[in-house]
Amino acid sequence: MLIDTLGAQITKSLTASSISTMQKSIVSYVDKNSEILLTLDLSKRYSFGDSDRAVVYTAIGVTEDEMIQAVKASKYINKSNKIQSNPFYIATMLTMHFLLKQKKEKEAMQVMTYMQLMMYTSAHKGFFEYGANKQIMDYTIAHLGNSFIIRNMSSLFAFLEDNMKSTYSAYKDRIIRGDDKDFTYVIDAFWTRLKGKLKKIANEYYKNHENGNYLNADTDSQNPDDYHEMDNNSFAVDRLANKVYVRLLNHQYDDRFIKYGITRSDVSYPKLKNLIDDIVSDDENNTVKDFIVNMIEYYLIMSGNGFEYISKGEFISFMKAAYSSNSEVQQLVMMKSTLDQWMNDHMVVIGRQNYGKTAKISYKRGIYMFFVFLVNYEAKVR
C-alpha cells in the first residue's frame, strides 16, 4: 500500500509550516489565473504545469519520481488507466489522507480543489482542444437550462468548488481509510463527475455552434431594432431604475441581497455592506442610477427577452454570465468602468491596502451581483 511505502516520509514532511506554504501557493495560483477562474468564461483554458504540481510534492516531501515508482509498485492501481494512476492525483489523495488524520478538513478540501484545477485543464482540452469561440460560449452559458448547476454559479471557480464539495462529502470515508483502491476509486469518481458536467455544456456549445447562436459583441449595440425596442421600454426602464435608486438612498433594501452577492469566503458581509453604503452615500452625480439603467438596458438589448423577464430567474442567470463577457456593448462597458471607479474611490473604507487582486475582484463582483438581485426583486414588486 502507498501509505505503508510513503507514510512515514509524508508524516515527517507535512508540518504546520509546509501546510501553510502549500496553502499560500494554492491561493497564489488561483489569483494568478483569476481572469479565467473568477469568471464564467469557459472559452479559455489556463495552464497547470510541473511547478504547480511541485506545490504538493514539496509539501509532502516526496518527489514526482518517487511517487511514480510507488504507483508502479502498487498491486491495486490500474496502470493502464491514466487518470487513476496519475501520480499527481495520487499525491493529492495521500496529502488529503494525512491532513484529515491531523483533523485539518479545510486544508484537505483546499487540496482537493487544487487537484480538480488540474483535472479541469485536461477535461477542457478533451472537449475544446483548440479553445472555444467566446461569443458562442457566452451565449451557451447564458441560455443553459435549470438542470445545469453552472447557471447558478458566480464563476468557474465556484462551479469547481461545488463539484469538489459534493465529491468530498460522498467519499470522505474512503479518503480517511486510505487503501490504494480507495484512492483510485475517489479519483475516478471525481474525474467522472467533472467530465460529465463539462460534456453536457460542450454538447450545448456545439449545438449553438451548428445553429449559429452567439452573443454578438460588435453589432448588437448598433442594431436599430434594438434601440427601437429600447425606445418602447424607456419609460418602464426609468421607472424601475428610479424605484431601485430610491430604495438605495433610503436604505430600504433587504440586506439578504448583500449576502446573495457574496460568492467567496474572502468577502466579508459587513465590509461589503459598508462598501455599498459608501458608494450610495457619495453618489453626487447619479452614477448609481446610471449603473442601474445600464444594467436593465443591457439585459433588454442582449437577451432578446421582454421587460417582464427582469423579475424572473432568467435575468439573474443571464446577468451572471454577462459579467464575464468581454462584450463591447456600450451598457456593459459603462457598468464595468463604473465598478472599477467605485473600487478605486471606495475600497479605502474597508482597508484598501490589505487587499490583493483576488479579493478586489471578489468585492467588485459582490457589488455587481447585489445590484442584479436588487433589480430583480424590485421588478417583482408592483
Summary of the structure (lengths in Angstrom):
residues: 382
radius of gyration: 23.3
end to end distance: 65.4
largest distance: 72.7
contacts: 1193
relative contact order: 0.11
helix: 75%
strand: 0%
